[in-house]
Amino acid sequence: MRAAARRTSAAALAGCLAVALTSCGGDPRTEEGAADTVEAYLEEFADGDGAGACDLMTEDYAEEFVDDWNESGFGADEEAEDCADAVEASLALAEGLGEADFDTTDITAEVDGDRATATVEYEDGDSDDESYDLVYDDGDWLIDGQEEVAAEQ
């Protein structure tokens, strides 16, 4: 009985130690964390979940995304009212043009304090790669900008 109690105590201590190390010693501002945010964003976008994609953006970038969509003229007569509308409309356009392939070969990120840059390489090889600017805010990486970068040939 004592051996079982010692094993239980040892297991409980190990569990407590693991929790303490991950919650106190680890810094969530990692390259992996930034890359995971971009991957989640692309999944939400590809699934047509505009609200989910917008939740992974800073407020400023979400507003910029809507403004860019509305100024592009791709929405014809109907402007996007919010970020989710703009994401869903831009996905519909990409699907209509046959350019809605979000399969990636690699997402890498470089972190500099509370900022990161993530680069996405797409499987199809025809699409330009993309670069995302991220900001670490209140425990989460958020996308703060995006631009295309020429794919390596």
N, C-alpha and C positions, 0 to 999 in steps of 0.2 A: 504494500500500500504506500509506503514511503517513496519508493521509486516512481510510482505513478504520480504522486504529488510533486516530486521534484521535476519530472518531465513536464507536467502541466505548468508549473511555475516557470521553468526555463522557456517553454513555448510562449507563455504570456509575456515574459521579459523580452524575448526576442521580438515579439510583435510590437510591444511598446517602443523598443529601441528603433525598429524600422520606421514607425510612425514619426518618432522624434527626428530621425535623420532626414526624412523626406520633407517634413513640414518646416524644419528649422534650418537645415544645412543646405538644401538645394536651391538654386536660383532658377526660377522658371523662365528667365529671359535667355533662352538658348536658341541656337540655330534650328534645332529640331522643332521647337515650339513655334517659331516663326514659319517654318516650312509647312508644319501641320495646319496652321491657320490658312495659308494659301490653298492647300489641298482641300480643306473643308469648304472654303469659299468656292472653289471650282466645282466641287460636288453639288453644293447648293444651287449654284448657277445652272449647271447642266441638268439638274432635276427640276428646274423651273420654280424653285422656291425663292422668289424675290425677297421676301422678308428675311429668310434665313441668310441669304447672301449679304443683305444690307446690315444685318446684325454684326457682321464681321468687318464692317467698315467704320471709320471714324465718322462723326457727324458731318465734318467738313467735306470729306470725300464723298459721302452719300449725297450731299447737296450738289457737289460738283458733277457727280455721275448723272443726276437728273438734269442739271443745266446743260451738260454736254449732249445728252440724248435729245433734249428738246431743241437745242440749237442746230443739231445735225440735219434736221429735216427728214430723217428717216421715219419719223412718226406721222408724216403727212399732216393730216388735219387735226390729229388728236395728240395733245401733249401728255406726257406722263405727269401724274399728280404727285407722285412720291417715288422714293427710291425703288420700292418693290415693283411698281408699274414699269419703271425704266429698265430694270433688270429683265423682267418678263418680256417686255417689248423687244429688247435687244436680242434675247434668246430666240424669240419668234423670227426675227429678221435673219439671224445666223442660220437657223434651221431652214428657212425659205431659200437661202442662198447655198445650202448644202455645206455650211462651214461651222457646224455645231459639234465638232469633234474635240472633246476636252481631255482625251486620253494623253497622259504625260509619260515621258520616259524618265524625267528627273526634275526634282525641285530642290534647289540648294539655297541656303540663306547665309548671310553674313550679318553678325550682330555688332553694333557699336553702341553700348549703353542701352538707352531706351528706344533706339531706332534700329531697323534692320532693312536689308534689301534681299528679296528672294527672287531667284530666276527660275522660270519654268521653261522646260524644253518639251515640245509636243512630239508624240509618236509619229504623226503623219509626215513629218519632215518638210512639208510644203508650207506650213504656217510659220510665221515669225515667232520666235521665242518672246516671252513677256517678262518684264521686270516689275516687281511690286515693292513699293515702299510701305513699311509697317512701323507702327508706333506701339510701344508697350504702355498700356494705360490701365490702371486699377486691376492689375493681375492678369491681363489678357493682351495678346497681340491683336492689333486691328489694322486693316489695310487702309493706307492713307494716300495712295496714288498708284497708278499703273501706266506702263508704256510698253510699246512693242520694241523689240530689239531684233535686228536682222539675224536670222538663223544662220549658223555656221554651215558653209557649203563643203 
